[in-house]
Amino acid sequence: MYNRIYNFSAGPSMLPLPVLEQARDDMMNYQGSGMSVMEMSHRSKVYDAIIKQAEADLREVMNIPDNYKVMFLQGGASMQFANVAMNIMKTGKADYIVTGQFSGKAYKEAQKFGDAHLAATTKEENFTRIPRQEELDLRPDADYVHICFNNTIFGTKWDYIPDTGDVPLVADMSSCILSEPVDVTKFGLIYAGAQKNVAPAGLTIVIAREDLLREDLDKAVPTMCNYATMAENESMYNTPPCYPIYICGLVLNWIKNLGGLEAMKKINEDKAAMLYDCLENSKLFSNPNDKASRSMMNVTFRAEDDEINAKFVKEATAAGFANIKGHRSVGGMRASIYNAMPTEGVAALCEFIKKFEAENL
Ligand SMILES: *Cc1c(COP(=O)(O)O)cnc(C)c1O
């Protein structure tokens, strides 16, 4: 009806069609307010209801306990690389597990603020797997352990939650938040840029255990980077990213209507299984990662011959499969199949892979 194509972009990425339609219907006059959500004061009563409902729905959908604060911030996940260090590095020691590019960036940023220790990495294996518990060199006196739960570029995901003892676990969930249930109580802090699975770019969600937040940070820490201040002001210390928060609310409503995160997980598992099965049966393409560490959201694949990879990207793009080229650091292809990618999109891609293979093998 709209001539939409299947967009496999790693982010910003597809949004659910019913969400876009609702946003369209609300665009000119939101619920009789006479204006668009984009145009209203963030201090207005009508907007207050939007942000409060979005937080309530996030708490309900993710089953977030009351002793956790929810913050709607800006700056992206990349800003949190610094914010986490500035806020949670109380004694100046933190452990980092590097499983890809973003966790590497977080580790590097933390070194500006204190003693960031590399507790494990799979860099030597080109990040094709998640390290096992016994490989983690964790320090019992660290202020936190940082991981990236789903590695967007390399297409791997933690298949277990590492045991960090009494040390709080901090996780970047930018590319897997809301894709399946997670036990929030296992984490001290979770953060996620919204543009992959939650909303348009501009919103960053931070979920933090109350006892980890403190006002008495180093004097040089900007007020805008102080989680305690942001939480105390209910994300309204300054103007929040109003429109992405509103879309986040619509997305949460869409997930609730599907049956919540258990139902979402089932759909995502089925989509990922379909694509991984297709790759396992392929004589041309393969996925380089350990089976246990496979991402449900970002599926990488490639042929041995780079000319074939380039040909595939060109023909797939022409056939309406957008943004299928792999990240420059990995090569080959990557299909990001977030919540909003319909099952038909994955099925169509599998058909295309088979057709391409028949023509090129
Ligand atoms: C996309 C992504 C980031 C970067 O997010 P920005 O919002 O652009 O800063 C960080 N971590 C992960 C896991 C990502 O997927």
The ligand as an SDF file (V2000), in Angstrom:
LIG
                    3D

 15 15  0  0  0  0  0  0  0  0999 V2000
   24.3090    1.5650   17.8700 C   0  0  0  0  0  0  0  0  0  0  0  0
   25.0070    1.1490   19.1010 C   0  0  0  0  0  0  0  0  0  0  0  0
   25.7260    2.0670   19.8810 C   0  0  0  0  0  0  0  0  0  0  0  0
   25.8890    3.5050   19.4870 C   0  0  0  0  0  0  0  0  0  0  0  0
   24.7250    4.1750   19.7280 O   0  0  0  0  0  0  0  0  0  0  0  0
   24.5910    5.7490   19.5570 P   0  0  0  0  0  0  0  0  0  0  0  0
   23.2100    5.9850   20.0340 O   0  0  0  0  0  0  0  0  0  0  0  0
   24.8080    6.0390   18.1140 O   0  0  0  0  0  0  0  0  0  0  0  0
   25.6190    6.3740   20.4180 O   0  0  0  0  0  0  0  0  0  0  0  0
   26.3140    1.6120   21.0350 C   0  0  0  0  0  0  0  0  0  0  0  0
   26.2050    0.3220   21.4170 N   0  0  0  0  0  0  0  0  0  0  0  0
   25.5270   -0.5660   20.6920 C   0  0  0  0  0  0  0  0  0  0  0  0
   25.4410   -1.9820   21.1640 C   0  0  0  0  0  0  0  0  0  0  0  0
   24.9060   -0.1940   19.5100 C   0  0  0  0  0  0  0  0  0  0  0  0
   24.2380   -1.0880   18.7790 O   0  0  0  0  0  0  0  0  0  0  0  0
  1  2  1  0
  2  3  1  0
  2 14  2  0
  3  4  1  0
  3 10  2  0
  4  5  1  0
  5  6  1  0
  6  7  2  0
  6  8  1  0
  6  9  1  0
 10 11  1  0
 11 12  2  0
 12 13  1  0
 12 14  1  0
 14 15  1  0
M  END
$$$$
